[in-house]
Amino acid sequence: MPRPDEYGAWRHGFRPGRLVLGLTGLGIAALYAGDAAGAWGTPWYAALPLLSAGLVLAGVAGRLGHRARRRRAARAASSDSSGAPASTSGSHAIR
């Protein structure tokens, strides 16, 4: 189980795609558990469209989460003014 570090931040970021995929798997499991308990009848192929839709939604959520993390990191890096200027940082692009 991940724990917060000494600064109170978690060691990994929030992954919404994994959350959506996990909820999809739980939904499919609940669907077939209801069928096994005799509450309703579920055809064997019912999981295929549900799983396909869940994978697509997880991909979209993962991509949006990734973009949000990249944007936040870029904003944090651009506001950091403690580094050396580009001309003295060893870059050969500026002469």
Buried (B, 14 or more C-beta within 10 A) or exposed (E): EEEEEEEEEEEEEEBBBEBBBEEBBEEBEEBEEEBEEEEEEBEEEBBEEBBEEBBEBBEEBBEEBBEEEEEEEEEEEEEEEEEEEEEEEEEEEEE
